[in-house]
Amino acid sequence: MKPKDDQLFSRVSAWQGLEPWGRVLDAGTGNHSLSWILRLKTEQWTAVTGDPSRSAEMRQTFGGQLRGGDRLVVGNWSDPSFLQGERYDVVIADYLVGAIEGFAPYYQDQILGRLKPLVGRALYVVGLEPFDDHAQDEGGRLILEIARLRDACILLAGHRCYREFPLQWMLRHLDAAGFEVERHEAVPILYGSSFIQSQLGVARRKLPLMADRALARAMELHIDALERRALEFINRCGRIRFGSDYVIKATPR
Ligand SMILES: C[S@@+](CC[C@H](N)C(=O)[O-])C[C@H]1O[C@@H](n2cnc3c(N)ncnc32)[C@H](O)[C@@H]1O
């Protein structure tokens, strides 16, 4: 899940302060993080994805903005030789840990230690706090319904869902991996219509992959009905405040 929110990167920029960015590694790249990195004064950047089709799309979008040393690379952090021996002043792990399940299942407890030798001065981790099982109000219940329906469609298509980890889990694992946590902050999320449409869009794209066609048709009707209900709620009540993201700055100990 990727709520588009520059509140998070504005914190990273503020915490970096006057320290130069130098060489930057976007350890789990996407349009949002790379667009932000392109606006920074970096010496060089490397952006990593585990997904060749994402890389091809990003090359189309950003290809014209790569300088001599900038790199968009496809690889998997579970491969010990991938980017071995490289070092970056700043490493960004923007919603990387939540996505690991889709690329290297059960590797989440290893990823921070794997990134450590690549971190010269600072590691910034951005993540989504897993949702509570219950919400206190109608808006929160709609967000939970959307997330559950999306995940149900992903599973019925035979794919793996993202698996988010709480801030406290991340702080424990940063410590265990040899990082000093300098600061961290939970940032409340405001969900709008673009979130509803993008997440139900993920659900819709899984429908053709479901083996049971009657079930797929029933799911489609359910997606349409939930979308109408959620968009109507937002028109009436405004954006939905539910859950939080977090930002962490850590340095190698
Ligand atoms: C949810 S996206 C991150 C969001 C992204 N920063 C953005 O701006 O949209 C997760 C990224 O991490 C990458 N990723 C996840 N697990 C990986 C792994 N084991 N090795 C390499 N890349 C991985 C995915 O391919 C994807 O590029």
The ligand as a Tripos MOL2 file, in Angstrom:
@<TRIPOS>MOLECULE
LIG
   27    29     1     0     0
SMALL
NO_CHARGES

@<TRIPOS>ATOM
      1 C1          6.2370   -0.7040   -2.6600 C.3       1 LIG1
      2 S1          7.6130   -0.4210   -3.6900 S.3       1 LIG1
      3 C2          8.3420    0.9250   -2.8470 C.3       1 LIG1
      4 C3          7.6740    2.2210   -3.1250 C.3       1 LIG1
      5 C4          8.5380    3.1300   -3.9550 C.3       1 LIG1
      6 N1          9.6520    3.6360   -3.1780 N.3       1 LIG1
      7 C5          7.7340    4.2560   -4.5750 C.2       1 LIG1
      8 O1          8.1960    5.3630   -4.5690 O.co2     1 LIG1
      9 O2          6.6550    3.9940   -5.1030 O.co2     1 LIG1
     10 C6          8.7520   -1.7020   -3.2580 C.3       1 LIG1
     11 C7         10.0050   -1.7080   -4.0970 C.3       1 LIG1
     12 O3         10.9230   -2.5760   -3.4470 O.3       1 LIG1
     13 C8         11.3720   -3.5270   -4.3970 C.3       1 LIG1
     14 N2         11.7300   -4.7630   -3.6920 N.ar      1 LIG1
     15 C9         10.9790   -5.4600   -2.8080 C.ar      1 LIG1
     16 N3         11.6440   -6.5520   -2.3830 N.ar      1 LIG1
     17 C10        12.8450   -6.5370   -3.0230 C.ar      1 LIG1
     18 C11        13.9790   -7.4040   -3.0030 C.ar      1 LIG1
     19 N4         13.9820   -8.5080   -2.2520 N.pl3     1 LIG1
     20 N5         15.0400   -7.0740   -3.7660 N.ar      1 LIG1
     21 C12        15.0260   -5.9520   -4.5440 C.ar      1 LIG1
     22 N6         13.9890   -5.0870   -4.5920 N.ar      1 LIG1
     23 C13        12.9100   -5.3900   -3.8480 C.ar      1 LIG1
     24 C14        10.2030   -3.7020   -5.3390 C.3       1 LIG1
     25 O4         10.5970   -4.3000   -6.5520 O.3       1 LIG1
     26 C15         9.7810   -2.2400   -5.5020 C.3       1 LIG1
     27 O5         10.6110   -1.6040   -6.4390 O.3       1 LIG1
@<TRIPOS>BOND
     1     1     2 1
     2     2     3 1
     3     2    10 1
     4     3     4 1
     5     4     5 1
     6     5     6 1
     7     5     7 1
     8     7     8 2
     9     7     9 1
    10    10    11 1
    11    11    12 1
    12    11    26 1
    13    12    13 1
    14    13    14 1
    15    13    24 1
    16    14    15 ar
    17    14    23 ar
    18    15    16 ar
    19    16    17 ar
    20    17    18 ar
    21    17    23 ar
    22    18    19 1
    23    18    20 ar
    24    20    21 ar
    25    21    22 ar
    26    22    23 ar
    27    24    25 1
    28    24    26 1
    29    26    27 1
@<TRIPOS>SUBSTRUCTURE
     1 LIG1         1 GROUP 0 **** ****
